Amino acid sequence: MKINIVCVGKIKEKFFVEAINEYAKRLSRFCDLKIIEIEEESKMSNTDKKCEIESENLLEKCGGIIVALDGSGKLLSSPEIANFIKLKTNNGISEISFVIGGSNGLSQNFKNRADLVLSFGKITFPHQLFRVVLLEQIYRAFTILEGLPYHK
């Protein structure tokens, strides 16, 4: 299984980089993980246009099934995320792209195009922290599928 994390911006803080690297290392036994970063459209003042351009750039980098991360999306438990991955694998899908938008989120067009719009709750996460949380949940999903004791 190929798992892509497609997102806007680079991680700057060392502690987030270390956490991301740790989960990437853990995930390497379960999947081929790729983190794809696009540049933020920082020069634009029109936030709607900025969101549209970033969303188009993100879409170009996606492969396979597209999971858009957005507060308006569907709430799934960790076992349900694991089951989603299992169902896609059982249906012959070999690639999933999890997409984190920029500071203005993802465009409605992008969300309409996504195979799943997934929410991790109503709270707002800093993008850098959310990348760590997403990787942890993907790791948790694979440990659930493998019957490992990580998820209790």
C-alpha positions as CSV (number, residue, x, y, z in Angstrom):
1,M,0.0,0.0,0.0
2,K,1.2,3.5,-0.9
3,I,0.2,6.2,1.5
4,N,0.7,9.8,0.5
5,I,0.4,12.8,2.8
6,V,-0.1,15.7,0.5
7,C,0.0,19.1,2.2
8,V,0.7,22.8,2.1
9,G,4.0,24.1,3.5
10,K,7.0,22.8,5.2
11,I,7.6,21.8,8.8
12,K,9.8,24.2,10.6
13,E,9.9,23.1,14.2
14,K,12.5,20.4,15.0
15,F,10.2,18.6,17.5
16,F,7.5,18.2,14.8
17,V,10.1,17.0,12.3
18,E,11.3,14.4,14.8
19,A,7.8,13.2,15.5
20,I,7.0,12.9,11.8
21,N,10.2,11.0,11.2
22,E,9.4,8.6,14.0
23,Y,6.0,7.8,12.6
24,A,7.4,7.5,9.1
25,K,9.9,5.0,10.4
26,R,7.2,3.0,12.2
27,L,5.0,3.1,9.1
28,S,7.7,1.8,6.9
29,R,6.9,-1.8,7.9
30,F,3.3,-1.4,6.7
31,C,3.3,0.9,3.7
32,D,5.3,3.0,1.3
33,L,4.9,6.5,2.8
34,K,5.5,9.6,0.9
35,I,5.1,13.2,2.2
36,I,4.5,15.6,-0.6
37,E,4.6,19.3,0.3
38,I,3.5,22.1,-2.0
39,E,4.3,25.8,-1.4
40,E,1.8,28.1,0.2
41,E,0.4,30.8,-2.1
42,S,1.6,33.5,0.3
43,K,1.6,36.4,-2.1
44,M,-2.2,36.3,-2.7
45,S,-4.5,38.5,-0.6
46,N,-7.7,37.0,-1.9
47,T,-8.2,34.0,0.4
48,D,-10.8,32.3,-1.8
49,K,-8.5,32.4,-4.9
50,K,-5.5,31.4,-2.7
51,C,-7.5,28.3,-1.5
52,E,-8.5,27.4,-5.1
53,I,-5.0,27.6,-6.4
54,E,-3.5,25.6,-3.5
55,S,-6.3,23.0,-3.8
56,E,-5.6,22.6,-7.5
57,N,-1.9,22.2,-6.8
58,L,-2.6,19.6,-4.1
59,L,-4.9,17.7,-6.5
60,E,-2.1,17.4,-9.1
61,K,0.1,15.6,-6.5
62,C,-2.6,13.1,-5.4
63,G,-2.7,9.5,-6.5
64,G,-5.2,6.8,-5.8
65,I,-8.1,7.3,-3.4
66,I,-8.2,10.9,-2.1
67,V,-9.1,11.6,1.5
68,A,-9.5,15.3,2.2
69,L,-9.0,16.3,5.8
70,D,-11.6,19.0,6.7
71,G,-13.6,19.9,9.8
72,S,-16.8,19.6,7.8
73,G,-16.0,15.9,7.0
74,K,-17.1,12.6,8.4
75,L,-16.0,11.6,11.9
76,L,-14.5,8.1,12.0
77,S,-13.0,6.3,15.0
78,S,-9.5,4.8,14.7
79,P,-11.0,1.3,14.1
80,E,-13.2,2.8,11.4
81,I,-10.2,4.4,9.7
82,A,-8.4,1.0,9.8
83,N,-11.5,-0.6,8.3
84,F,-11.6,2.1,5.5
85,I,-8.0,1.2,4.6
86,K,-8.8,-2.5,4.7
87,L,-11.8,-2.1,2.5
88,K,-9.8,-0.1,-0.1
89,T,-7.0,-2.7,0.0
90,N,-9.5,-5.6,-0.4
91,N,-11.0,-3.7,-3.4
92,G,-7.6,-3.6,-5.1
93,I,-6.7,0.0,-4.3
94,S,-3.0,0.3,-3.7
95,E,-2.7,4.0,-3.1
96,I,-4.4,6.5,-0.7
97,S,-3.6,10.2,-0.6
98,F,-4.5,12.0,2.6
99,V,-4.7,15.8,1.9
100,I,-4.2,18.6,4.4
101,G,-5.1,22.1,3.0
102,G,-3.4,25.4,3.8
103,S,-4.4,27.9,6.3
104,N,-7.6,28.6,4.4
105,G,-8.5,24.9,4.1
106,L,-9.5,23.1,0.9
107,S,-11.8,24.4,-1.8
108,Q,-15.3,23.1,-2.2
109,N,-14.3,21.8,-5.6
110,F,-11.5,19.7,-4.0
111,K,-13.8,18.4,-1.3
112,N,-16.4,17.4,-4.0
113,R,-13.7,15.6,-5.9
114,A,-12.4,13.7,-2.9
115,D,-13.4,10.1,-2.3
116,L,-13.8,10.8,1.5
117,V,-13.9,14.0,3.4
118,L,-12.6,13.1,6.9
119,S,-12.8,15.2,10.1
120,F,-10.8,14.7,13.3
121,G,-13.3,16.8,15.2
122,K,-14.5,20.3,15.6
123,I,-11.3,21.8,17.1
124,T,-8.8,23.6,15.0
125,F,-5.3,22.1,14.8
126,P,-2.1,23.9,13.8
127,H,-1.2,22.4,10.4
128,Q,2.2,21.2,11.6
129,L,0.7,19.4,14.6
130,F,-2.1,17.9,12.5
131,R,0.4,16.3,10.2
132,V,1.8,14.4,13.3
133,V,-1.7,13.5,14.5
134,L,-2.6,12.2,11.0
135,L,0.5,10.1,10.8
136,E,-0.2,8.7,14.3
137,Q,-3.7,7.7,13.2
138,I,-2.5,6.0,10.1
139,Y,0.1,4.1,12.1
140,R,-2.7,3.2,14.6
141,A,-4.9,2.0,11.7
142,F,-2.2,-0.4,10.5
143,T,-1.5,-1.7,13.9
144,I,-5.2,-2.4,14.3
145,L,-5.2,-4.3,11.0
146,E,-2.2,-6.3,12.0
147,G,-3.6,-7.2,15.4
148,L,-0.8,-5.4,17.3
149,P,-1.3,-4.2,20.9
150,Y,-0.7,-0.5,20.1
151,H,-4.4,0.3,20.0
152,K,-6.1,-0.5,23.3
